Amino acid sequence: MPANGPNTRPPLTGVANFADDVAIRPYAEMMNTIVHQSSPADGNHRNMSAPELLTQDVRAFYRSLR
């Protein structure tokens, strides 16, 4: 049950699945509503070596909320 009570909706969440990570989506779905998922093949925006990829991913997440 969410901390704010039984009538509270789970937060809208975006998930990035990197090639070398354990699948995070099943864990994220336990208490969140997944509305965006990306699977960056190179994992670059995780360590900010390619900030433009992170920017594109964040924009895509917010675009899905419109």
C-alpha positions as CSV (number, residue, x, y, z in Angstrom):
1,M,0.0,0.0,0.0
2,P,1.4,3.4,-0.9
3,A,2.5,5.6,2.0
4,N,-0.1,8.2,1.3
5,G,-3.1,5.9,1.8
6,P,-5.2,3.4,-0.1
7,N,-6.6,5.8,-2.6
8,T,-3.2,7.1,-3.9
9,R,-2.1,6.1,-7.3
10,P,1.4,4.7,-7.8
11,P,3.9,7.3,-9.2
12,L,4.4,7.4,-13.0
13,T,7.8,6.1,-13.6
14,G,10.3,5.6,-16.5
15,V,12.8,2.7,-16.5
16,A,16.1,2.4,-18.3
17,N,17.3,-1.2,-18.8
18,F,21.0,-1.3,-19.4
19,A,22.6,-4.4,-21.0
20,D,24.6,-5.3,-17.9
21,D,21.9,-4.6,-15.3
22,V,19.6,-7.1,-13.7
23,A,16.1,-6.6,-15.1
24,I,14.8,-3.7,-13.0
25,R,11.3,-3.5,-14.5
26,P,9.7,-6.3,-12.4
27,Y,10.9,-4.6,-9.2
28,A,9.8,-1.1,-10.4
29,E,6.3,-2.4,-11.2
30,M,5.8,-3.4,-7.6
31,M,5.1,0.1,-6.4
32,N,5.1,2.2,-9.6
33,T,3.2,2.6,-12.8
34,I,5.7,2.2,-15.7
35,V,4.9,4.6,-18.5
36,H,8.2,4.7,-20.3
37,Q,11.0,2.2,-20.9
38,S,14.2,2.5,-22.8
39,S,17.0,0.0,-23.4
40,P,20.2,1.9,-24.2
41,A,22.5,-0.6,-25.9
42,D,25.7,1.1,-24.9
43,G,24.8,2.3,-21.5
44,N,26.4,5.7,-22.1
45,H,23.9,8.0,-20.6
46,R,24.1,6.2,-17.3
47,N,27.6,7.5,-16.7
48,M,27.0,10.9,-18.4
49,S,29.6,10.2,-21.2
50,A,26.7,11.0,-23.6
51,P,24.5,13.6,-21.9
52,E,22.5,14.1,-25.1
53,L,21.2,10.5,-24.8
54,L,20.1,11.1,-21.3
55,T,18.3,14.3,-22.4
56,Q,16.5,12.5,-25.2
57,D,15.4,9.7,-22.8
58,V,14.1,12.2,-20.2
59,R,12.2,14.2,-22.8
60,A,10.7,11.0,-24.2
61,F,9.5,10.1,-20.7
62,Y,7.8,13.5,-20.2
63,R,6.4,13.4,-23.7
64,S,4.6,10.2,-22.8
65,L,2.8,12.0,-19.9
66,R,1.0,14.6,-22.2
